[in-house]
């Protein structure tokens, strides 16, 4: 009965206009403490873990995603088993979609794979991917045959697990390198992702320095004045070295834009 209720939630949440924020993850986190040990034992089985992860990613949303670390901790789920389950889900879902976005007249299972399973399984790899998982994500990110939305999600997920050098190399590759012209990103795209990553990487100074380096290099070459203005302002607010650099001054002159004055 519990599984049936969870599955009904998953289907309901994927329907347009469904308003509740209760997800399968919320249900698991709300399970009475006396049931936790039983579920921990179940999740030691790879098949069971995959079933649980399938239900979770099938109903995740941005708010519930923030609770994934809590799920891992409560049920003692290791990074590698979770990675294996998520990669299996991605492979199976991508077989349905062909890495293309679904259309309103596509079969329901394809739309669920496209809207929920693929993007959220890729996103969740950002909290558990090891070397193998990061390679898996980078293979998605660099494959121009795949839809840009999936590739962008893979980049963001990869960056969350990347070390400082990997972060620097990836941002350079997609902001100024060979991959830039292969990817059409949403508004402000990777600049937005990099700034968000910087703000959420307070305890890793080397990774922050890598982000500053890559964004500085990208802004020196940026041609879109609106994107430059937006990213330049946010970067200058976070890095005094960038704000006062001769490179920035030259870029501002190139854009015919005076530096913003600090508010007294």
C-alpha positions as CSV (number, residue, x, y, z in Angstrom):
1,X,0.0,0.0,0.0
2,X,2.8,2.4,0.9
3,X,4.4,1.9,-2.5
4,X,1.1,2.5,-4.3
5,X,0.6,5.8,-2.4
6,X,4.1,7.0,-3.3
7,X,3.6,6.0,-7.0
8,X,0.4,8.0,-7.1
9,X,2.2,11.0,-5.8
10,X,4.9,10.6,-8.4
11,X,2.4,10.5,-11.2
12,X,0.3,13.4,-9.8
13,X,3.3,15.7,-9.3
14,X,4.3,15.3,-12.9
15,X,0.9,16.4,-14.1
16,X,0.6,20.1,-15.2
17,X,-1.1,22.2,-12.6
18,X,-0.6,19.7,-9.7
19,X,0.0,22.0,-6.8
20,X,1.1,19.9,-3.8
21,X,4.8,20.0,-2.8
22,X,4.8,16.6,-1.1
23,X,7.1,14.3,-2.9
24,X,8.3,10.7,-2.5
25,X,11.4,12.1,-0.8
26,X,9.2,14.0,1.7
27,X,7.3,10.7,2.4
28,X,10.6,8.8,3.1
29,X,11.9,11.6,5.4
30,X,8.6,11.6,7.3
31,X,8.7,7.8,8.0
32,X,8.5,7.0,11.7
33,X,11.8,6.3,13.3
34,X,10.9,2.7,14.0
35,X,10.7,2.1,10.3
36,X,14.0,3.6,9.4
37,X,16.2,0.5,10.2
38,X,14.0,-1.7,8.0
39,X,14.4,0.7,5.1
40,X,18.2,0.9,5.7
41,X,18.4,-2.8,5.3
42,X,16.3,-2.7,2.1
43,X,18.5,-0.1,0.6
44,X,21.5,-2.3,1.0
45,X,20.1,-4.2,-2.0
46,X,21.0,-2.5,-5.3
47,X,17.7,-3.3,-6.9
48,X,15.7,-1.9,-4.0
49,X,17.9,1.2,-3.9
50,X,17.2,1.8,-7.6
51,X,13.5,1.4,-7.0
52,X,13.6,4.0,-4.2
53,X,15.7,6.4,-6.3
54,X,13.4,6.0,-9.2
55,X,10.4,7.1,-7.1
56,X,12.4,9.9,-5.6
57,X,13.7,11.5,-8.9
58,X,10.3,10.9,-10.4
59,X,8.8,13.4,-8.0
60,X,11.6,15.7,-7.1
61,X,11.4,19.5,-7.4
62,X,13.9,22.3,-6.6
63,X,12.7,22.5,-3.0
64,X,12.7,18.8,-2.3
65,X,16.2,18.4,-3.9
66,X,17.7,20.3,-1.1
67,X,16.7,17.4,1.2
68,X,18.7,14.7,-0.6
69,X,21.6,14.9,1.7
70,X,19.2,14.4,4.6
71,X,17.9,11.2,2.9
72,X,21.5,9.9,2.4
73,X,22.3,10.5,6.0
74,X,19.1,9.1,7.5
75,X,19.2,5.9,5.6
76,X,23.0,5.4,5.4
77,X,23.1,5.5,1.6
78,X,26.7,5.6,0.3
79,X,27.8,7.7,-2.6
80,X,28.8,4.8,-4.9
81,X,25.5,2.8,-4.5
82,X,23.5,5.9,-5.1
83,X,25.6,6.8,-8.2
84,X,25.1,3.3,-9.6
85,X,21.3,3.6,-9.2
86,X,21.1,7.0,-10.7
87,X,23.3,6.1,-13.7
88,X,21.1,3.1,-14.4
89,X,18.0,5.3,-14.2
90,X,19.6,7.8,-16.6
91,X,20.6,5.1,-19.1
92,X,17.1,3.6,-19.1
93,X,15.3,7.0,-19.3
94,X,17.6,8.2,-22.2
95,X,16.7,5.0,-24.1
96,X,13.1,6.2,-24.1
97,X,13.9,9.9,-25.0
98,X,16.9,9.5,-27.2
99,X,18.2,12.5,-25.3
100,X,15.6,14.7,-27.0
101,X,12.9,16.8,-25.3
102,X,9.4,15.3,-25.4
103,X,6.4,16.8,-27.1
104,X,2.8,17.1,-25.7
105,X,1.6,14.2,-27.9
106,X,4.4,11.8,-26.9
107,X,3.7,8.8,-24.7
108,X,3.3,9.4,-21.0
109,X,6.4,7.4,-20.0
110,X,8.5,9.4,-22.4
111,X,7.3,12.6,-21.0
112,X,8.0,11.4,-17.4
113,X,11.5,10.3,-18.5
114,X,12.1,13.7,-20.1
115,X,10.6,16.0,-17.4
116,X,11.5,14.2,-14.2
117,X,13.7,11.1,-14.4
118,X,16.5,12.4,-16.7
119,X,17.0,15.9,-15.3
120,X,16.6,15.0,-11.7
121,X,18.8,11.9,-11.8
122,X,21.5,13.9,-13.5
123,X,21.1,16.6,-10.9
124,X,21.3,14.2,-8.0
125,X,24.6,12.9,-9.3
126,X,25.9,16.2,-8.2
127,X,25.8,15.0,-4.6
128,X,27.4,11.6,-5.0
129,X,29.5,11.3,-8.3
130,X,33.0,10.0,-8.0
131,X,35.6,9.9,-10.8
132,X,33.4,7.5,-12.8
133,X,30.3,9.5,-12.2
134,X,32.0,12.8,-13.2
135,X,33.2,11.2,-16.4
136,X,29.6,10.1,-17.1
137,X,28.4,13.6,-16.5
138,X,31.1,15.2,-18.7
139,X,30.3,12.7,-21.5
140,X,26.7,14.1,-21.4
141,X,27.9,17.7,-21.2
142,X,30.2,17.5,-24.2
143,X,27.9,15.5,-26.5
144,X,26.4,18.0,-29.0
145,X,23.9,15.4,-30.2
146,X,22.1,15.6,-26.8
147,X,19.5,18.3,-26.0
148,X,21.1,21.4,-24.5
149,X,19.0,21.3,-21.4
150,X,20.3,17.9,-20.4
151,X,23.9,19.0,-21.2
152,X,23.6,22.1,-19.1
153,X,22.2,20.1,-16.2
154,X,25.1,17.7,-16.5
155,X,27.6,20.6,-16.4
156,X,26.1,22.1,-13.3
157,X,26.0,18.7,-11.6
158,X,29.6,18.0,-12.6
159,X,30.7,21.3,-11.2
160,X,29.2,20.6,-7.8
161,X,31.5,17.6,-7.4
162,X,34.5,19.0,-9.3
163,X,37.8,19.9,-7.6
164,X,39.4,23.3,-8.2
165,X,41.3,22.2,-11.3
166,X,38.3,20.4,-12.8
167,X,36.2,23.5,-12.1
168,X,38.6,25.8,-13.8
169,X,39.0,23.5,-16.9
170,X,35.3,23.0,-17.3
171,X,34.3,26.6,-17.0
172,X,37.0,27.6,-19.5
173,X,36.0,24.8,-21.9
174,X,32.3,25.9,-22.0
175,X,32.7,29.7,-21.6
176,X,35.7,30.3,-24.0
177,X,36.8,27.0,-25.3
178,X,35.8,24.5,-28.0
179,X,32.5,23.7,-26.4
180,X,31.1,27.2,-26.3
181,X,29.7,27.3,-29.8
182,X,28.1,23.8,-29.4
183,X,25.8,24.8,-26.5
184,X,22.9,27.3,-26.4
185,X,22.3,28.1,-22.7
186,X,19.4,29.8,-20.9
187,X,19.6,33.5,-19.9
188,X,23.1,34.3,-18.5
189,X,23.7,30.5,-18.7
190,X,26.9,29.3,-17.3
191,X,27.8,32.7,-15.7
192,X,24.8,32.3,-13.5
193,X,25.7,28.7,-12.6
194,X,29.3,29.7,-11.8
195,X,28.3,32.6,-9.6
196,X,25.8,30.4,-7.7
197,X,28.6,27.8,-7.3
198,X,30.9,30.4,-5.9
199,X,28.3,31.5,-3.3
200,X,27.8,27.9,-2.3
201,X,31.6,27.0,-2.0
202,X,32.5,29.1,1.0
203,X,34.8,26.6,2.6
204,X,36.9,25.8,-0.6
205,X,39.1,28.8,-1.4
206,X,40.9,27.1,-4.2
207,X,37.6,26.3,-6.0
208,X,36.5,29.9,-5.5
209,X,39.8,31.1,-7.0
210,X,39.3,28.7,-10.0
211,X,35.8,30.2,-10.6
212,X,37.2,33.8,-10.4
213,X,40.0,32.9,-12.9
214,X,37.6,31.3,-15.4
215,X,35.0,34.0,-15.2
216,X,37.6,36.7,-15.6
217,X,39.0,35.1,-18.7
218,X,35.5,34.7,-20.1
219,X,34.5,38.3,-19.5
220,X,37.6,39.6,-21.2
221,X,36.2,38.0,-24.4
222,X,32.4,38.4,-23.8
223,X,30.7,40.2,-26.7
224,X,27.1,40.4,-25.3
225,X,27.0,43.7,-23.4
226,X,24.0,42.8,-21.3
227,X,25.5,39.5,-20.2
228,X,28.8,41.2,-19.6
229,X,27.2,43.9,-17.4
230,X,25.3,41.4,-15.3
231,X,28.2,39.0,-14.8
232,X,30.8,41.8,-14.3
233,X,28.8,43.4,-11.5
234,X,28.3,40.1,-9.6
235,X,31.9,39.1,-10.0
236,X,33.2,42.5,-8.9
237,X,31.0,42.3,-5.8
238,X,32.7,39.0,-4.9
239,X,36.3,39.6,-5.9
240,X,38.2,42.8,-5.1
241,X,41.1,41.6,-7.1
242,X,38.9,41.4,-10.2
243,X,37.1,44.6,-9.4
244,X,40.4,46.5,-9.4
245,X,42.2,44.6,-12.1
246,X,43.5,46.3,-15.3
247,X,41.8,43.5,-17.3
248,X,38.4,44.6,-16.0
249,X,39.2,48.2,-16.8
250,X,40.1,47.3,-20.3
251,X,36.9,45.2,-20.7
252,X,34.8,48.0,-19.4
253,X,36.3,50.5,-21.8
254,X,35.7,48.0,-24.6
255,X,32.1,47.8,-23.6
256,X,31.9,51.6,-23.1
257,X,30.6,51.0,-19.6
258,X,32.0,52.9,-16.6
259,X,32.5,50.9,-13.4
260,X,29.7,51.0,-10.9
261,X,30.3,53.2,-7.9
262,X,30.0,51.7,-4.5
263,X,27.1,52.9,-2.4
264,X,28.4,55.0,0.6
